[in-house]
């Protein structure tokens, strides 16, 4: 049996009882280590779970999945995913590979950013398409995420922005030379994501475009959701550029049309400028 087990969002103790029982009976346990991260490291997980973990990077999962599935029709193998197992499409590919190989599988779900984001006060059924905000480079500055945010807002829907993380990534130079040298891990902050959005706003304003998001748009930044030290900040996009929410992981939410209950919830973590905007929404 192949078990795909969600670990939740906080630390080692967020695993479900069902998930913990399953992995303790497995002969091999893989920890997916590139789509997200917990607030604790591999060693803390191994101590709590009582099992040795094999780190599964992108290359192993996407190019050498047969290694994970090896003998899984004869013994139990676990694949651990931060959040929920189906938070990333690559895990669906692993399931399909298992099915094609005649291997049974079981999914043990857990909390993910996709549902836990409701703690910021915005109602889940009012969210539109989720977008990814990637790190810009000198030669690559995509803006499609801005257009998707504006499309959601035009329909009155909120947008969850998942921020880029780079784990075990190679520079273009090392990749071209075939050198297995990896860059230090990087995790996009709310501040960096807000700065990229503001740059898009400024450029499109100069081009005379009608803006669906501006520097004054009230947004929500969250950090380390599910952890004991999680942070939530409701502020204008411009304010979030200089907002330090601390260690990763971060996410950004751009609200659409607000329900009165959502307004009241957003006030709990609002900066002064955001409070003034929320007061206007509440009285309209």
Backbone as CSV, one residue per row, in Angstrom:
resi,resn,N_x,N_y,N_z,CA_x,CA_y,CA_z,C_x,C_y,C_z
1,UNK,0.833,-1.197,0.000,0.000,0.000,0.000,0.867,1.247,0.000
2,UNK,0.514,2.206,-0.812,1.134,3.525,-0.767,0.210,4.443,0.020
3,UNK,0.736,5.039,1.090,-0.018,6.003,1.883,0.459,7.408,1.550
4,UNK,-0.463,8.284,1.197,-0.165,9.707,1.049,-0.760,10.408,2.261
5,UNK,0.110,10.962,3.103,-0.317,11.436,4.423,-0.058,12.929,4.556
6,UNK,-1.108,13.682,4.847,-0.976,15.112,5.093,-0.451,15.379,6.493
7,UNK,0.448,16.343,6.611,1.063,16.659,7.905,0.471,17.902,8.564
8,UNK,-0.447,18.594,7.881,-0.966,19.830,8.440,0.007,20.975,8.236
9,UNK,-0.174,22.060,8.989,0.547,23.295,8.702,1.519,23.747,9.776
10,UNK,1.459,23.162,10.971,2.254,23.694,12.064,3.546,22.956,12.314
11,UNK,3.492,21.969,13.216,4.703,21.222,13.567,4.414,19.728,13.541
12,UNK,5.284,18.950,14.167,5.165,17.493,14.101,3.852,16.973,14.661
13,UNK,3.284,17.673,15.625,2.080,17.184,16.302,0.801,17.401,15.498
14,UNK,0.894,18.076,14.361,-0.308,18.336,13.564,-0.752,17.143,12.726
15,UNK,0.052,16.113,12.647,-0.370,14.928,11.917,-1.591,14.321,12.597
16,UNK,-2.485,13.701,11.823,-3.657,13.068,12.419,-3.263,11.754,13.091
17,UNK,-4.099,11.301,14.007,-3.857,10.005,14.653,-3.827,8.898,13.596
18,UNK,-4.735,8.980,12.651,-4.810,7.983,11.585,-3.525,7.986,10.756
19,UNK,-3.028,9.169,10.440,-1.802,9.269,9.664,-0.600,8.736,10.417
20,UNK,-0.521,9.050,11.718,0.605,8.597,12.534,0.623,7.079,12.643
21,UNK,-0.534,6.478,12.840,-0.609,5.020,12.929,-0.167,4.372,11.632
22,UNK,-0.573,4.968,10.519,-0.223,4.389,9.222,1.282,4.448,8.971
23,UNK,1.886,5.618,9.199,3.312,5.744,8.858,4.206,4.902,9.767
24,UNK,3.771,4.675,11.022,4.587,3.865,11.936,4.619,2.394,11.526
25,UNK,3.693,1.991,10.652,3.676,0.616,10.165,4.344,0.470,8.797
26,UNK,4.926,1.576,8.299,5.517,1.546,6.960,6.998,1.173,7.007
27,UNK,7.437,0.484,5.970,8.849,0.101,5.889,9.714,1.259,5.415
28,UNK,9.158,2.142,4.586,9.859,3.342,4.146,8.922,4.538,4.266
29,UNK,9.490,5.679,4.699,8.689,6.894,4.844,9.425,8.035,4.159
30,UNK,8.793,8.606,3.131,9.380,9.728,2.386,8.745,11.037,2.852
31,UNK,9.555,12.078,2.955,9.079,13.414,3.300,9.271,14.317,2.095
32,UNK,8.159,14.727,1.493,8.221,15.637,0.352,8.777,16.976,0.829
33,UNK,9.808,17.478,0.156,10.570,18.595,0.717,10.756,19.757,-0.247
34,UNK,9.746,20.010,-1.115,9.960,21.125,-2.040,8.735,21.978,-2.319
35,UNK,7.519,21.542,-1.978,6.346,22.381,-2.240,5.924,23.196,-1.030
36,UNK,6.389,22.815,0.173,6.046,23.561,1.378,6.989,23.139,2.494
37,UNK,6.751,23.664,3.704,7.609,23.324,4.840,6.847,23.542,6.138
38,UNK,7.271,22.818,7.181,6.735,23.028,8.520,7.674,23.968,9.282
39,UNK,7.265,24.324,10.504,8.104,25.204,11.320,9.204,24.430,12.026
40,UNK,9.229,23.111,11.878,10.279,22.284,12.484,10.965,21.485,11.386
41,UNK,12.153,20.998,11.666,12.929,20.284,10.669,12.706,18.785,10.683
42,UNK,13.421,18.109,9.798,13.312,16.668,9.616,13.606,15.917,10.918
43,UNK,14.593,16.359,11.667,14.975,15.658,12.895,13.840,15.659,13.914
44,UNK,13.148,16.787,14.052,12.033,16.869,15.002,10.898,15.936,14.584
45,UNK,10.675,15.825,13.295,9.634,14.920,12.798,10.015,13.474,13.076
46,UNK,11.255,13.137,12.827,11.702,11.761,13.059,11.579,11.385,14.535
47,UNK,11.901,12.312,15.412,11.806,12.030,16.847,10.357,11.786,17.266
48,UNK,9.449,12.609,16.754,8.043,12.480,17.150,7.387,11.261,16.505
49,UNK,7.692,11.016,15.242,7.069,9.903,14.533,7.706,8.559,14.878
50,UNK,8.927,8.601,15.349,9.618,7.352,15.656,10.035,6.580,14.422
51,UNK,10.261,7.296,13.320,10.663,6.676,12.056,11.718,7.529,11.367
52,UNK,12.624,6.857,10.656,13.580,7.581,9.820,12.869,8.059,8.563
53,UNK,13.125,9.309,8.170,12.485,9.885,6.996,13.485,10.035,5.860
54,UNK,13.029,9.752,4.654,13.838,9.929,3.449,13.359,11.192,2.752
55,UNK,14.240,12.185,2.613,13.846,13.429,1.959,13.593,13.187,0.469
56,UNK,12.447,13.635,0.005,12.072,13.483,-1.403,12.057,14.854,-2.050
57,UNK,13.097,15.164,-2.840,13.133,16.443,-3.532,12.369,16.352,-4.849
58,UNK,12.334,17.461,-5.568,11.566,17.506,-6.815,12.051,16.461,-7.817
59,UNK,13.358,16.304,-7.947,13.893,15.340,-8.911,13.423,13.923,-8.602
60,UNK,13.452,13.547,-7.324,13.038,12.201,-6.943,11.564,11.974,-7.245
61,UNK,10.715,12.935,-6.875,9.264,12.758,-7.030,8.840,12.815,-8.492
62,UNK,9.429,13.735,-9.255,8.961,13.944,-10.622,9.701,13.086,-11.652
63,UNK,10.946,12.692,-11.351,11.726,11.966,-12.352,12.078,10.538,-11.933
64,UNK,12.039,10.268,-10.639,12.409,8.937,-10.160,11.333,8.373,-9.228
65,UNK,10.068,8.596,-9.599,8.960,8.146,-8.752,8.946,6.642,-8.560
66,UNK,9.499,5.912,-9.515,9.524,4.455,-9.390,10.307,4.012,-8.148
67,UNK,11.257,4.830,-7.727,12.025,4.514,-6.520,11.129,4.571,-5.287
68,UNK,10.213,5.552,-5.268,9.266,5.664,-4.155,8.300,4.481,-4.161
69,UNK,7.859,4.086,-5.339,6.853,3.033,-5.467,7.440,1.619,-5.413
70,UNK,8.748,1.524,-5.381,9.408,0.215,-5.385,8.890,-0.674,-4.247
71,UNK,8.416,-1.865,-4.597,7.931,-2.870,-3.636,6.692,-2.428,-2.856
72,UNK,6.041,-1.324,-3.276,4.869,-0.849,-2.535,3.659,-1.765,-2.705
73,UNK,3.759,-2.729,-3.634,2.694,-3.735,-3.754,2.920,-4.905,-2.799
74,UNK,4.074,-4.888,-2.107,4.394,-5.954,-1.155,4.570,-5.442,0.274
75,UNK,4.834,-4.150,0.424,5.058,-3.567,1.751,4.415,-2.192,1.785
76,UNK,4.262,-1.632,2.981,3.649,-0.314,3.113,4.711,0.780,3.003
77,UNK,4.407,1.779,2.165,5.287,2.925,1.958,4.479,4.195,2.195
78,UNK,5.067,5.154,2.917,4.376,6.414,3.197,5.055,7.568,2.470
79,UNK,4.234,8.479,1.990,4.705,9.704,1.347,4.064,10.866,2.093
80,UNK,4.882,11.605,2.841,4.387,12.667,3.712,4.418,14.008,2.994
81,UNK,3.318,14.761,3.112,3.192,16.049,2.437,2.754,17.097,3.452
82,UNK,3.462,18.219,3.516,3.036,19.319,4.375,1.701,19.846,3.874
83,UNK,0.771,20.076,4.791,-0.577,20.480,4.400,-1.390,19.250,4.052
84,UNK,-2.013,19.263,2.878,-2.821,18.139,2.407,-2.125,17.488,1.203
85,UNK,-2.245,16.171,1.045,-1.533,15.496,-0.048,-1.832,16.027,-1.445
86,UNK,-3.033,16.571,-1.659,-3.373,17.026,-2.996,-3.264,18.537,-3.146
87,UNK,-2.408,19.156,-2.325,-2.166,20.582,-2.468,-1.261,20.905,-3.648
88,UNK,-0.627,19.892,-4.254,0.253,20.103,-5.409,-0.044,19.039,-6.457
89,UNK,-0.056,19.446,-7.712,-0.464,18.538,-8.787,0.497,17.363,-8.948
90,UNK,1.748,17.550,-8.589,2.727,16.468,-8.750,2.360,15.236,-7.940
91,UNK,1.588,15.431,-6.874,1.195,14.292,-6.049,0.078,13.487,-6.713
92,UNK,-0.722,14.153,-7.517,-1.705,13.423,-8.318,-0.987,12.503,-9.304
93,UNK,0.128,12.986,-9.844,0.916,12.174,-10.770,1.440,10.915,-10.084
94,UNK,1.836,11.048,-8.814,2.333,9.890,-8.070,1.227,8.853,-7.892
95,UNK,0.026,9.313,-7.611,-1.107,8.403,-7.470,-1.379,7.676,-8.786
96,UNK,-1.361,8.399,-9.887,-1.617,7.782,-11.193,-0.549,6.742,-11.523
97,UNK,0.687,7.021,-11.175,1.758,6.061,-11.408,1.521,4.784,-10.590
98,UNK,1.062,4.977,-9.334,0.788,3.830,-8.473,-0.331,2.970,-9.067
99,UNK,-1.393,3.613,-9.506,-2.528,2.888,-10.084,-2.093,2.109,-11.330
100,UNK,-1.309,2.748,-12.189,-0.853,2.083,-13.413,0.068,0.900,-13.115
101,UNK,0.732,0.974,-11.951,1.620,-0.119,-11.551,0.889,-1.190,-10.739
102,UNK,-0.419,-1.021,-10.564,-1.205,-1.991,-9.811,-0.997,-1.911,-8.308
103,UNK,-0.597,-0.746,-7.823,-0.339,-0.554,-6.390,-1.529,0.146,-5.738
104,UNK,-2.039,-0.420,-4.659,-3.131,0.218,-3.925,-2.609,1.453,-3.193
105,UNK,-3.478,2.428,-2.999,-3.074,3.636,-2.275,-4.197,4.110,-1.363
106,UNK,-3.815,4.858,-0.340,-4.784,5.469,0.569,-4.320,6.882,0.895
107,UNK,-5.247,7.820,0.853,-4.952,9.224,1.166,-5.482,9.558,2.557
108,UNK,-4.632,10.146,3.392,-5.035,10.586,4.730,-4.890,12.100,4.762
109,UNK,-6.022,12.782,4.757,-6.041,14.235,4.580,-5.665,14.986,5.858
110,UNK,-5.392,16.282,5.666,-5.083,17.160,6.785,-5.374,18.597,6.361
111,UNK,-5.230,19.537,7.286,-5.449,20.952,6.981,-4.410,21.445,5.987
112,UNK,-4.819,22.365,5.112,-3.895,22.993,4.175,-4.160,24.490,4.150
113,UNK,-3.288,25.216,3.472,-3.471,26.663,3.351,-4.795,26.976,2.671
114,UNK,-5.292,26.054,1.836,-6.504,26.300,1.065,-7.753,26.414,1.939
115,UNK,-7.753,25.755,3.093,-8.916,25.921,3.983,-8.576,26.700,5.245
116,UNK,-7.336,26.586,5.718,-6.955,27.294,6.937,-6.926,28.803,6.743
117,UNK,-6.851,29.264,5.495,-6.800,30.700,5.236,-8.063,31.400,5.726
118,UNK,-9.126,30.648,5.964,-10.358,31.235,6.499,-10.162,31.924,7.835
119,UNK,-9.062,31.625,8.534,-8.832,32.251,9.841,-8.594,33.748,9.730
120,UNK,-8.272,34.245,8.532,-8.070,35.687,8.379,-9.388,36.443,8.418
121,UNK,-10.500,35.725,8.320,-11.809,36.362,8.414,-12.597,36.388,7.124
122,UNK,-11.970,35.993,6.020,-12.666,35.956,4.738,-13.271,34.582,4.524
123,UNK,-14.510,34.550,4.069,-15.254,33.297,3.975,-14.808,32.493,2.755
124,UNK,-14.578,31.220,2.977,-13.956,30.385,1.953,-14.754,30.318,0.659
125,UNK,-16.062,30.329,0.751,-16.846,30.185,-0.470,-16.875,31.480,-1.287
126,UNK,-16.228,32.535,-0.788,-16.118,33.779,-1.556,-14.767,33.931,-2.239
127,UNK,-13.967,32.851,-2.255,-12.675,32.905,-2.922,-12.806,32.457,-4.371
128,UNK,-12.050,33.128,-5.236,-11.978,32.729,-6.638,-10.743,31.895,-6.893
129,UNK,-10.194,32.015,-8.102,-9.019,31.231,-8.489,-7.813,31.585,-7.623
130,UNK,-7.116,30.576,-7.131,-5.868,30.780,-6.400,-4.751,31.057,-7.395
131,UNK,-3.855,31.984,-7.040,-2.756,32.324,-7.941,-1.417,32.120,-7.246
132,UNK,-0.381,31.961,-8.049,0.984,31.859,-7.538,1.759,33.110,-7.920
133,UNK,2.474,33.667,-6.967,3.331,34.828,-7.220,4.771,34.342,-7.199
134,UNK,5.462,34.470,-8.322,6.814,33.930,-8.447,7.852,35.037,-8.295
135,UNK,9.059,34.642,-7.912,10.167,35.581,-7.849,10.476,36.102,-9.251
136,UNK,10.605,37.424,-9.375,11.062,38.002,-10.630,12.578,37.875,-10.755
137,UNK,13.040,37.864,-11.993,14.474,37.926,-12.267,14.721,39.141,-13.163
138,UNK,15.972,39.359,-13.527,16.305,40.489,-14.403,15.675,40.341,-15.777
139,UNK,15.431,39.108,-16.189,14.932,38.868,-17.551,13.528,38.268,-17.600
140,UNK,12.935,38.008,-16.456,11.614,37.349,-16.418,10.759,37.988,-15.326
141,UNK,9.762,38.750,-15.745,8.899,39.474,-14.803,7.427,39.261,-15.181
142,UNK,6.906,38.048,-15.005,5.519,37.755,-15.395,4.518,38.546,-14.552
143,UNK,3.404,38.906,-15.183,2.366,39.694,-14.503,0.999,39.019,-14.544
144,UNK,0.949,37.782,-15.005,-0.347,37.116,-15.171,-1.101,36.990,-13.851
145,UNK,-0.380,36.885,-12.722,-1.070,36.763,-11.439,-1.879,38.023,-11.127
146,UNK,-1.384,39.194,-11.558,-2.126,40.441,-11.341,-3.449,40.407,-12.106
147,UNK,-3.414,39.941,-13.348,-4.636,39.884,-14.159,-5.659,38.930,-13.547
148,UNK,-5.186,37.821,-12.989,-6.112,36.872,-12.359,-6.730,37.461,-11.090
149,UNK,-5.938,38.205,-10.333,-6.467,38.874,-9.141,-7.564,39.855,-9.541
150,UNK,-7.299,40.652,-10.589,-8.289,41.631,-11.053,-9.559,40.943,-11.554
151,UNK,-9.396,39.818,-12.219,-10.563,39.069,-12.706,-11.407,38.591,-11.531
152,UNK,-10.763,38.074,-10.498,-11.507,37.661,-9.304,-12.233,38.846,-8.674
153,UNK,-11.527,39.966,-8.537,-12.129,41.146,-7.892,-13.321,41.677,-8.693
154,UNK,-13.240,41.599,-10.015,-14.359,42.077,-10.838,-15.607,41.230,-10.617
155,UNK,-15.400,39.983,-10.171,-16.526,39.097,-9.856,-16.875,39.147,-8.366
156,UNK,-16.211,40.034,-7.611,-16.476,40.153,-6.185,-15.801,39.098,-5.335
157,UNK,-14.819,38.372,-5.915,-14.222,37.235,-5.226,-12.837,37.572,-4.658
158,UNK,-12.503,36.921,-3.547,-11.193,37.075,-2.925,-10.158,36.220,-3.677
159,UNK,-8.877,36.601,-3.540,-7.805,35.845,-4.179,-6.752,35.448,-3.156
160,UNK,-6.503,34.152,-3.053,-5.385,33.651,-2.255,-4.159,33.588,-3.155
161,UNK,-3.095,34.281,-2.743,-1.841,34.280,-3.490,-0.830,33.412,-2.746
162,UNK,-0.424,32.335,-3.378,0.609,31.468,-2.818,1.960,31.997,-3.281
163,UNK,2.866,32.228,-2.340,4.116,32.908,-2.648,5.234,31.916,-2.909
164,UNK,6.113,32.293,-3.797,7.156,31.417,-4.327,8.099,30.919,-3.234
165,UNK,8.564,29.694,-3.394,9.641,29.173,-2.566,10.592,28.400,-3.455
166,UNK,11.873,28.579,-3.212,12.910,27.936,-4.002,13.724,27.037,-3.078
167,UNK,13.603,25.741,-3.280,14.338,24.771,-2.483,15.118,23.869,-3.427
168,UNK,16.412,23.753,-3.187,17.296,22.936,-4.028,17.178,23.335,-5.496
169,UNK,17.306,24.643,-5.741,17.273,25.166,-7.102,18.692,25.451,-7.581
170,UNK,18.924,25.258,-8.877,20.216,25.544,-9.486,20.188,26.882,-10.209
171,UNK,21.325,27.556,-10.241,21.444,28.741,-11.074,21.462,28.293,-12.530
172,UNK,21.109,29.216,-13.434,21.125,28.880,-14.866,22.525,28.457,-15.290
173,UNK,23.536,29.157,-14.772,24.922,28.843,-15.139,25.300,27.430,-14.723
174,UNK,24.990,27.060,-13.467,25.335,25.709,-13.002,24.518,24.645,-13.716
175,UNK,23.284,24.971,-14.036,22.435,24.017,-14.756,23.005,23.749,-16.155
176,UNK,23.432,24.819,-16.832,23.967,24.671,-18.188,25.291,23.903,-18.177
177,UNK,26.041,24.046,-17.101,27.325,23.346,-17.009,27.202,21.950,-16.404
178,UNK,25.970,21.599,-16.020,25.749,20.269,-15.459,26.304,20.096,-14.062
179,UNK,26.502,21.210,-13.356,27.042,21.143,-11.998,25.911,20.994,-10.981
180,UNK,26.007,19.993,-10.123,24.999,19.772,-9.088,25.278,20.679,-7.891
181,UNK,25.270,21.986,-8.160,25.451,22.993,-7.118,24.132,23.733,-6.966
182,UNK,23.633,23.823,-5.728,22.301,24.367,-5.506,22.356,25.700,-4.760
183,UNK,21.405,26.563,-5.099,21.299,27.864,-4.454,20.720,27.708,-3.046
184,UNK,21.023,28.641,-2.136,20.405,28.603,-0.801,18.881,28.710,-0.921
185,UNK,18.122,28.075,-0.030,16.659,28.168,-0.084,16.192,29.621,0.033
186,UNK,15.134,29.945,-0.703,14.538,31.283,-0.636,13.029,31.143,-0.499
187,UNK,12.436,32.029,0.284,10.999,32.002,0.512,10.466,33.418,0.355
188,UNK,9.540,33.606,-0.574,9.007,34.947,-0.811,8.205,35.417,0.398
189,UNK,8.410,36.661,0.771,7.673,37.263,1.881,6.477,38.043,1.349
190,UNK,5.556,38.363,2.239,4.425,39.225,1.876,4.939,40.559,1.360
191,UNK,5.984,41.084,1.988,6.567,42.352,1.565,7.046,42.298,0.124
192,UNK,7.728,41.229,-0.240,8.232,41.097,-1.613,7.093,40.951,-2.612
193,UNK,6.083,40.172,-2.268,4.939,39.993,-3.164,4.197,41.317,-3.356
194,UNK,4.003,42.055,-2.251,3.320,43.345,-2.339,4.119,44.323,-3.192
195,UNK,5.445,44.296,-3.062,6.290,45.196,-3.851,6.166,44.895,-5.341
196,UNK,6.127,43.618,-5.709,5.969,43.272,-7.118,4.614,43.732,-7.638
197,UNK,3.574,43.585,-6.840,2.245,44.039,-7.253,2.208,45.557,-7.433
198,UNK,2.835,46.275,-6.514,2.868,47.737,-6.614,3.603,48.167,-7.884
199,UNK,4.685,47.489,-8.226,5.413,47.810,-9.454,4.537,47.599,-10.687
200,UNK,3.731,46.537,-10.668,2.808,46.293,-11.790,1.776,47.408,-11.866
201,UNK,1.232,47.790,-10.705,0.238,48.866,-10.659,0.818,50.149,-11.245
202,UNK,2.017,50.502,-10.846,2.643,51.745,-11.320,2.881,51.696,-12.826
203,UNK,3.327,50.549,-13.329,3.598,50.445,-14.760,2.318,50.547,-15.569
204,UNK,1.282,49.877,-15.099,0.026,49.881,-15.863,-0.683,51.228,-15.757
205,UNK,-0.494,51.921,-14.673,-1.049,53.275,-14.566,-0.397,54.194,-15.590
206,UNK,0.926,54.049,-15.755,1.645,54.854,-16.741,1.148,54.575,-18.153
207,UNK,0.674,53.338,-18.387,0.159,52.967,-19.711,-1.304,53.350,-19.891
208,UNK,-1.892,53.936,-18.848,-3.276,54.397,-18.948,-4.320,53.310,-18.779
209,UNK,-3.924,52.170,-18.220,-4.879,51.072,-18.018,-5.810,51.354,-16.841
210,UNK,-7.016,50.804,-16.920,-7.925,50.842,-15.785,-7.446,49.806,-14.761
211,UNK,-7.312,50.229,-13.517,-6.686,49.388,-12.501,-7.715,48.650,-11.648
212,UNK,-7.521,47.338,-11.528,-8.392,46.541,-10.661,-7.861,46.444,-9.249
213,UNK,-6.572,46.744,-9.092,-5.903,46.761,-7.793,-4.982,47.971,-7.783
214,UNK,-4.923,48.696,-6.657,-4.015,49.833,-6.524,-3.218,49.709,-5.235
215,UNK,-2.334,50.691,-4.998,-1.557,50.709,-3.763,-2.447,50.827,-2.534
216,UNK,-3.654,51.389,-2.721,-4.562,51.598,-1.591,-5.520,50.433,-1.354
217,UNK,-5.433,49.397,-2.173,-6.286,48.226,-1.975,-5.936,47.548,-0.654
218,UNK,-6.943,47.296,0.161,-6.720,46.625,1.443,-6.523,45.137,1.202
219,UNK,-5.424,44.605,1.711,-5.072,43.199,1.539,-4.778,42.576,2.902
220,UNK,-4.538,41.284,2.904,-4.236,40.568,4.148,-2.965,39.754,3.940
221,UNK,-1.997,39.963,4.806,-0.789,39.154,4.800,-0.821,38.172,5.946
222,UNK,-0.435,36.932,5.692,-0.399,35.923,6.760,0.962,35.231,6.727
223,UNK,1.400,34.793,7.904,2.685,34.103,8.007,2.567,32.936,8.969
224,UNK,3.186,31.824,8.588,3.272,30.616,9.429,1.894,30.160,9.919
225,UNK,0.954,30.137,9.012,-0.420,29.769,9.358,-0.452,28.371,9.972
226,UNK,-1.116,28.243,11.097,-1.212,26.964,11.789,-0.199,26.797,12.893
227,UNK,0.835,27.647,12.917,1.858,27.581,13.961,1.446,28.440,15.154
228,UNK,2.102,28.215,16.285,1.771,28.979,17.485,2.063,30.461,17.319
229,UNK,3.022,30.805,16.467,3.394,32.209,16.282,2.897,32.768,14.955
230,UNK,1.772,32.246,14.440,1.245,32.748,13.186,0.927,34.239,13.299
231,UNK,1.019,34.947,12.180,0.711,36.367,12.154,-0.257,36.674,11.025
232,UNK,-1.164,37.616,11.292,-2.116,38.086,10.297,-2.095,39.603,10.336
233,UNK,-2.013,40.233,9.176,-1.978,41.688,9.110,-2.866,42.174,7.973
234,UNK,-3.873,42.981,8.309,-4.730,43.619,7.314,-4.222,45.039,7.098
235,UNK,-3.834,45.361,5.867,-3.250,46.666,5.581,-3.390,46.960,4.094
236,UNK,-3.109,48.202,3.710,-3.103,48.515,2.280,-1.916,47.825,1.626
237,UNK,-2.008,47.661,0.323,-0.923,47.016,-0.410,0.382,47.782,-0.206
238,UNK,0.310,49.105,-0.210,1.505,49.921,-0.013,2.104,49.690,1.370
239,UNK,1.262,49.570,2.390,1.767,49.323,3.744,2.444,47.961,3.847
240,UNK,1.910,46.973,3.146,2.468,45.624,3.230,3.866,45.543,2.622
241,UNK,4.215,46.486,1.748,5.558,46.493,1.173,6.618,46.619,2.271
242,UNK,6.306,47.359,3.325,7.266,47.559,4.415,6.895,46.775,5.671
243,UNK,6.007,45.808,5.532,5.551,45.023,6.684,6.407,43.759,6.829
244,UNK,6.983,43.571,8.002,7.816,42.404,8.273,7.018,41.401,9.110
245,UNK,6.632,40.293,8.496,5.867,39.270,9.200,6.748,38.130,9.694
246,UNK,8.048,38.296,9.569,8.954,37.307,10.141,9.224,36.126,9.229
247,UNK,9.517,35.003,9.873,9.959,33.807,9.166,8.890,33.252,8.220
248,UNK,9.261,32.426,7.230,8.298,31.815,6.301,7.454,30.754,7.023
249,UNK,6.413,30.296,6.327,5.963,30.631,4.987,4.929,31.757,5.043
250,UNK,4.850,32.557,3.951,3.909,33.663,3.881,2.893,33.432,2.765
251,UNK,1.722,34.053,2.923,0.720,34.101,1.860,0.074,35.479,1.873
252,UNK,-0.496,35.859,0.728,-1.143,37.161,0.582,-2.560,36.957,0.074
253,UNK,-3.497,37.701,0.637,-4.883,37.631,0.178,-5.331,39.006,-0.283
254,UNK,-5.910,39.065,-1.490,-6.485,40.300,-2.006,-8.002,40.135,-1.992
255,UNK,-8.702,40.836,-1.097,-10.148,40.642,-0.982,-10.921,41.185,-2.176
256,UNK,-12.120,40.617,-2.352,-13.069,41.142,-3.319,-14.155,41.900,-2.568
257,UNK,-15.401,41.638,-2.896,-16.510,42.276,-2.193,-16.612,41.695,-0.786
258,UNK,-16.788,42.569,0.199,-16.762,42.133,1.589,-18.159,42.052,2.203
259,UNK,-18.405,40.956,2.905,-19.613,40.777,3.703,-19.393,41.480,5.042
260,UNK,-20.448,42.006,5.690,-20.273,42.688,6.986,-19.514,41.864,8.023
261,UNK,-19.745,40.551,8.061,-19.009,39.715,9.011,-17.526,39.662,8.663
262,UNK,-17.222,39.674,7.360,-15.824,39.687,6.941,-15.158,40.993,7.346
263,UNK,-15.888,42.089,7.225,-15.358,43.392,7.640,-15.000,43.366,9.120
264,UNK,-15.901,42.847,9.943,-15.645,42.782,11.386,-14.432,41.921,11.702
265,UNK,-14.278,40.813,10.993,-13.131,39.932,11.228,-11.817,40.580,10.787
266,UNK,-11.831,41.271,9.644,-10.617,41.916,9.159,-10.143,43.015,10.103
267,UNK,-11.081,43.630,10.809,-10.717,44.679,11.768,-9.813,44.151,12.886
268,UNK,-9.905,42.865,13.193,-9.145,42.304,14.313,-7.638,42.431,14.111
269,UNK,-7.199,42.517,12.850,-5.763,42.545,12.563,-5.398,43.720,11.659
270,UNK,-6.213,44.797,11.705,-6.072,45.872,10.730,-5.160,46.997,11.194
271,UNK,-4.386,47.531,10.254,-3.613,48.751,10.449,-4.530,49.962,10.293
272,UNK,-4.127,51.162,10.785,-5.012,52.333,10.774,-5.636,52.665,9.424
273,UNK,-4.831,52.702,8.343,-5.397,53.029,7.028,-6.432,52.001,6.596
274,UNK,-6.177,50.743,6.909,-7.128,49.692,6.571,-8.403,49.837,7.392
275,UNK,-8.262,50.234,8.641,-9.443,50.453,9.484,-10.344,51.532,8.903
276,UNK,-9.744,52.601,8.389,-10.542,53.683,7.799,-11.289,53.182,6.569
277,UNK,-10.623,52.370,5.763,-11.295,51.809,4.593,-12.431,50.884,5.016
278,UNK,-12.174,50.034,5.994,-13.205,49.094,6.449,-14.394,49.835,7.046
279,UNK,-14.140,50.980,7.680,-15.236,51.776,8.222,-16.110,52.305,7.099
280,UNK,-15.509,52.709,5.973,-16.271,53.191,4.830,-17.084,52.059,4.215
281,UNK,-16.507,50.863,4.134,-17.225,49.707,3.587,-18.417,49.388,4.466
282,UNK,-18.209,49.447,5.777,-19.249,49.087,6.728,-20.431,50.061,6.664
283,UNK,-20.153,51.322,6.338,-21.232,52.336,6.334,-21.898,52.480,4.988
284,UNK,-21.357,51.794,3.979,-21.910,51.936,2.632,-23.084,50.997,2.412
